[in-house]
Amino acid sequence: MQGRSLVLLPDDTGRLSIAAGYPPEDHLSTTDWAASHWCWEHGLPAGRASETLPLAEWHFLPLASQKGCIGVLGIDFGEAEAWLDPERRRLLGALSDQVAVAVERAQLAGDIEEARVIGETEKLRSALLSSISHDLRTPLVSIIGSATTLGDRSASLGEADRRELLDTILHEARRLNRFVQNLLDMTRLGHGVLEPKREWSDIQEIIGRAVRSTAPALGARSISVDVRSDVPALYVDPVLIEQVLVNLLDNAAKFTAEDGHIAVVVLRRGVWLKLRVADDGVGIAAEDRERVFDMFFRARKKDSSTAGTGLGLAICRGIVEAHGGTIGIVEAENGRGTVVEFNVPLREMPSVDVEGDEPWRAGS
């Protein structure tokens, strides 16, 4: 026997609306709407072949659960005469019970997911507030303290002391700027609007700028840079790639002793450029090596103090993936420290025609 079916559920305003239908249906007559609401409100059958509004086109059955009537099942078997004989009534009753169980499970799953999203949102909000309160306040305190000393005791300070205070102000201002930039990049990544402004770039120049930018954070730590001779020019956004390196170097410094060493190695593997930043610090626990790229996740030092804001590596992943690359933690050769490796695809530099000369190609 062919027929039609409907499931009506309360919407956000508490009014019944058509949630699903087979075949798809989005319209009911005034009589059918009245029958469906009566069924929902009283928890009893209504509509065609019932004692309530029997002139309706549809027959409605309540979807009953332990919480009460959670919706209405509508059925229509057309012009069949005996479509609601006792046997079919029992079958339809069993069917409505199964539909009620399915709807209740779906609603429960939705409630659980909503609670999870609310919990994650609250967790993210708390982490953001924690990061902002610490990472804005710390450099601001240093800047205000140094500036106050310069203003109050300028006449009694020697040139070396004034230079040290000015260096502190400059260093902390740059640190504050990096943090604000990370927040802006995080927002752009979250909205999917981070578009690399690509140009042909020299990776050695990008590394040089990143090292100079992070020199105060690196302190006395030694750093080596090894760029293999077969590494070609890159078609990337040099500002964003520099930001990746700044974050990686800054992160390495946090986990490396003052007398430690940080190594930057760049090599070519087929159509990929691989760049590794390795330190000989305390390392990252195996179970945290993927989680450190999550927003606001903070790996902890051996002394249990929190290191970083949890933004740097997440920003790195977003920037690298925007370039079509990958980033991750790889095993250190000696089993000590941390090695972060990111890969970006290489492109062949186009030929440049110069009037009066032969075309020039990369590597010629």
Secondary structure, DSSP 8 states (H G I E B T S, - for coil): ---EEEEEEE-TTS-EEEEEEES------HHHHHHHHHHHHHTS-EETTSSSSTTSSSEEEEEEETTEEEEEEEEE-TT-TTTT-HHHHHHHHHHHHHHHHHHHHHHHHHHHHHHHHHHHHHHHHHHHHHHHHHHHHHHHHHHHHHHHHHHHHGGG--HHHHHHHHHHHHHHHHHHHHHHHHHHHHHHHHTT------EEE-HHHHHHHHHHHTHHHHTT-EEEEEE-TT---EEE-HHHHHHHHHHHHHHHHHTS-TT-EEEEEEEEETTEEEEEEEE-SS---GGGTTGGGSTT---B-TT--B-S-S-HHHHHHHHHHHTT-EEEEE--TTS-SEEEEEEEE------B--TTS--B-TT-
